[in-house]
């Protein structure tokens, strides 16, 4: 029997005894609230270095994550600790309980200057793709585009019917609601859509974008809540979902069991080098060699995914390196996911959402999201996928706000291992929407 003399007793928080965790949280957050004099006015005493900002993020994350995992109903049906971390930090921001300098430091580290979010996504993409057997990998990606198109089609139908109820012409429903929501996010969807709008109509892009971002923000909230709901449905009806790592029905036993492969720190280093090399291929393709296809910009993550898939399909990547990539992915998704949620909460504007609330906007966004879920899930089932996992990745990750929205949805659904598919939705799926929008704007406007 194992030695239990050091077994956990009493209340533990964030992997520590509660008393020690509370002391650590106070210490890492205190510098953010203590200011010092400077020529430009008071500034927080904490330096905006990686160490200090990571400490701040961990302190906030542990508080909300532990609460979210303990609140009844919320922890089972709403989204648990990850989702409460997102909303909790957003609420603190809204009420000014996080200093502006602290918000700037968090945003700079997570998604702006340091861009920790990019490192997070790179590790998850590489590990999730390399963990699949070759045949399952190829079959799943081959059937994924039809699932995306199925979600887009049914979302368009649901949006058109709902628009008719409110007296909105189908043309306006498609251009103002469906395309922005299903465009793969903000930077890859709403922004380039507004640019296409300006080129076609001569009207200012801001006039299109200002409304597009409103409905997209509302839809993003519905997507996160729906992800948690689909996860709860999967717990109740296991036949609708797999092991949360694969899409194809019955393929769970073909996912590589990395525990059977012995790895050491050298293998982790090899996996890191491989992941960075694949990311560099994405940057080269998107930045220089083939930035656009059929007039639509292709994101570097999409190229990275394609390259990792090609590498995995060749079967030439050593088992130890694959296992190392999987271990890295497990560490990032399991231990650092709450850090990403802090960053997303710090970047989310609750006031923007509340100002956009109207019965028509809410119902339009809701029905388009529902259409995306039903369409992608149904087509996914027809091509041999699990409907819940397909609805989350090919449906909800098309209808949310892109990269951050993908992570929020996957976190709420407890399916971070499916990030490669969600990125295909946001990147390649968003590219498909831009191509469609070019024709729609030209003919309908």
N, C-alpha and C positions, 0 to 999 in steps of 0.2 A: 504493500500500500504506500501511497505517496506520503511524504512528510507534511503534515498539516499544521506544524507549530507556527507557521507564518501565514495561516489562512486569514482571509479578510473577515473582520468582525466589526460591527457597528456601521456607521454611515461613511461611505466613500464617495468622493467627487472627483471626476476627471482622473481616475487612476490613483488617487491619493486619499489618505484618511481625511475626513471633512475638515478637521482643525488645521491641517497642513495646507489643504487646498485653499481654504479661505485666506490664510496668511499670504500664500503665493498670489492669489487673485488681487488682493489689496495692493501688494507690492508692485505688480506689473501694471496696474491701472493708475496708481497714484501719480506717476510722473506726467500722465496725460492731463491731469486736472490741476497740477501745480505750475504756476507761471513764473516767469522771470522777466525782469525789465530789459528792454533793448531799445535801440534808436528808433525802431519801427513800431514800438508799442509792446505790450505784454505778449510773450510767447511761451508755449508750454515747455517745461524743463526737459522733457524727453526728446532725445535726438531722433530724427526720423531715419534711423538706420534699420536694416533688416531685423536685427536682434530686438530692438525696442518695439517695432511695429508688430512683429510676430508675437511678442509677449502680450501686447495690448489685445491682439486678435484672440489669442488663447484665453486670456482672462474673460473677455466677453463671451466667447464660445462656450466655455465650460459652464458658465452661469445658465445660459439659456438652453444649452443642450441637456444638461441634467434636469432642468425643470420640464422640458418637453418630453423627456423619457419617463417622467414620473406622473404627469397629469393624466388622470383617467380619461378615456375616450380620445383625447388629443393624441396620446402616445400610440393608440391602436388604429384609429380611423382618420386622423387629420394629417399626420406627417411626422410626429415624434420630435426628437431633439433638433434635427437638421432644419425643419421648417420653422420651429419656434425661434431658432437662432436667427434666421432670415428676418422674420417679422419683428422679433424683439429688438434687434439692432435698428431696423427701420423706424420703429416707434421711438426709440431713444433719440434717433436723429431728428425726427419730426418735432419732438418737444424740446429740442436743444439740450439734451442731457449728455451729449457727446460734444466736446469742444470742436469748433470748426477746424482748428489745426489738426485735431485727432482724426477727423473725417478725411481731411486732405492727405494725411499720412497713410491712412488705411487704403484709400483709393489709389494713391501713387504706388503702393507696394503690390496690391492685388491686381490691378488692371491697367495702370498707366505706365509709369517709368520702369519700375522693376518687373511688372507684369508676371507675378507669381502664377496668375491664372493660366497663362500660356504654358508654363512648365507643368502645371497640374494636368492640363488637357493632353499634352504630349505624352506624359507617362501613362495616362489612362488609355489613350488610343493604342499605343504600342503593345501594352500588356493585354488588352482585351482581344485584339486581333490575333496575336501570337499564341493565345491560349486555346484557340480552336483547331480542331483537326482540319486537314486540308479540304476534304470533300464537303464537310459541313460549312466551312468558310465560303467556298465558292458558291454553293447552293443558296446560302443565306443572302449573300450580296446580289446574286442574280435575281432573286425574287423580291428584293427590297424596293426597287424603283416602281414596280407596279403597285406596291402597297402605298407609296407616297402619292402616286397619281390617283389611287382610289380615294384616299383621304381628301385630296384637293377637289375631286369631282363632287363628292357628297357634301363637302363643306360649301361648295358653290351652290348646290341645290338647296340646302337648308338655309343658306343666307338669302337666296332669291325668294324663297317662300316667306320667310320672316319679314323681309323687306316689303313684300307685297302687302302684308298685314298692316304695316305702318304707312303704306302708300308711297314707298320709295321705289322708283323705277329700277328694273333689273340692272341696267347699265350703271347706275350710281351705286347700287349694292355691290356689284362686282369690283368697281374701281375704287370705291372709298372704304369698303369693309373687307371683302374677301381677300383681295390681293395683298393689302398691307398685313393682314393677320397671318395669311399663309405664305408670306414672303421669306420666311426663315429668320426673322428677327429685325433688329433696328439697323445696324450697320450694313448687313448684307441684304436687307429687304426694304424697309421703309425709306432709308436715305437714297439708295439708287433708284427706287421707284419714283421718288419725288423729282429726281434729276431727269428721268425719262419723261415724266409729266411735263416738266418745264420745256424740254426739247420739242415735244410734240405740240403743246398748246401755246407756248410763249408766255404763259402765266408763271409767276414766281414759284419756285420749288417749295418755299416755306409755306405757301398757302395749302399745298397738298400735304406736306409733312406734318403740319400742326394738328391736323385732324387724324392723320394716319397713326401718329404715335399715341393718341388718346385711345383709339379702339384697340390698338395693339397692347397697350398697358393693361386695359381691362381684360383682354383675352389671356394675357400672361398669368394673371391671378387665377382665372378659371382653369388654366392648364396645370398650374401647380396643385390646386385643390383636387382636380380630376386625377392627377397622377397618384396622389395619396389614396383617393377613393378606389382607383383601379387596383392598387396594391392590396387594399383591404378586401376587395372582391376576389382577388387571386387567392388570398388566405382562406376565404370561405369556399371557393370553388376551384380547387387545385387543378382540375382538368383544363382550365382556361390559360394556365401559365406553366412555365417550366421551372428551371432552377435559378432564374433571374440573371443568367449569364448567356443564354442562347435563345435564338428565335425559333429554330426549326423543331417541330414537335417530335419528341422521342429521341432527341440527340444528346440528352444530358450525359449519357454514359460515354460519349465520344469526346467530351471536353477533357483536355489533358489534366491528369492528376499530377500537379507539380510537386506534391509532397513526395512522390516516388523518385524525383530527381534531386540528388544532393547538390546544393549550391553553397557557394561561399561569397565573400565580399568581392572577389575578383569577378565573379559572374554578374554581380550587380553592376560593377563598373562597365563590363562588356555590354550589358543591356542599356545602360545610360548612353554609351557611345553610339550604339545602334539607333536608339530613339532620337538622339540629336542629329544623326546622319539622315534619318528619314525626314525629320522636320526640315533640314536644310534643302532636301530635294523639293519639298513643298514650296519653300521660299524661292528657290531658283525657277521652278516652273511657273508659279503665280507672278513672280516679279519680273521675269525676263523672257523665258522661252515660249510660254503659251499662256499668257495672262487671261485671254478671252477665248471662248468657244461659241460660235454663232452669235457673237455680239455680247454675250453675258460673261462677266468677270467670274473666274473660278478661284475660290479661296485656297490659300496654302494648306489648310487642314484637309480639304478634299483631296488635293494631290498627295498629301502625306498618307492619308488612308489608303489610297490606291497603291502607292508604292509599298506600304507595309503588307497589304494583301498580296501583292506580287511576290514579295520576299517569302511570305509564309507559304504561298502556293508552290514555290519551287522546292520546299522541303530542305533547303540548304542551311537554314539557321540551326546551329547546334542546340540540342535539348537543354543544356545548362544555361545558355543565353536566353532561351524562351522562358525557362523557369525563373531566371533572374528578372526578366521583364514583368512576369506575372507577380513576383514578390514586390517589385516596385509599385506596380499598379495597386496591389492590395494595401500597401502602406499609405499611399497617397489618398486613395478613396476612403479607406477605413479610419485613418488617424488625422488626416489633414482636410477632409471634406468640410468639417465645421468651420475651418479657417476661411474657406471659400464662401461659405454662407454669411459670415461676418462681412466680408467684402461686398457681397451682393446687397445685403441689407443697408450698408453704408452708402451705396450708390442708388438706392431706390427712393423715389419721391412719393410718399403717401399723399401729399397735398395735390400733386398732379393727378393722381388717381381719383381722389374725392371730387376735384373740380370737374372731372369728365363724366361723373356719374349722371346718367339720365336713363329713364326706362327703355328708350329705344336703343341707345348705345349698349346698355347692359344685355338686353335680350338678343340683339344682333350678334354681339361677340360670343355670347353663350351658345347660340345655336350653330354658329360657324365652328366653334370648338367641338360641340357634340357631333357635328357632321364629320369633322376630321377624325374623331375617335371611331365612329361607326364605319366610315368608309375604309380607313386604313386597317382596322381590325378585321372587317369582313374579307377584304382582299387578301390580307395576310393569312387568314384561315384557309382561303381557297388555294393559296400557293404552298400550304404546308407549315405555316408559322403558327405560333401561339398568339391568339387574338389580343390578349392583354398587353403582352410585351411589344407587339407590333403597333397597337394603338398608342402606347406611350412614346415609342421612338419615332415611328413614321407619321403619327398623327399629332400628338401634343407637342413634340419637339419641332414640328413645322409651324405650329400656331403660336409659339411663345416668342420671347424677345431675344432669341438667338443663343449665343454661348452661355451667358449667365442664366438664361431661362432654361437651357438644357440641363445645366447642373442642378438647378432648383427642382426641376421635374424629376430627374433621375434620383436625386437625394430623397425627395418626398416619396418616390416609388420604391426606394431601396434597390435600385438597379444601376448603380454606377458602372458595372461591368459592361453595360450596353452603350457606352459613350461613343464608340466608333459609329454605331448606327445613328445615334442622335446627331452627330456631327455631319453625317451624310445628309440628313434631313435639312439641317440648317444651311449647309453649304451647297451641295449639289441640288437638293430640292429647292432651295432658294434661288439658285441659278435657273432652274426650269421655270419658276414663277416669273422671273425677270424677262425671260424670252417670251413667255405668254403675254406678259404685260406690254411688251413692245408692240405686239400685234393688236392687242385689245385697245390700247391708248390710240394707236394710229387709226383704227377703223371706227371706234365708238366716240372719239373726241374730235 
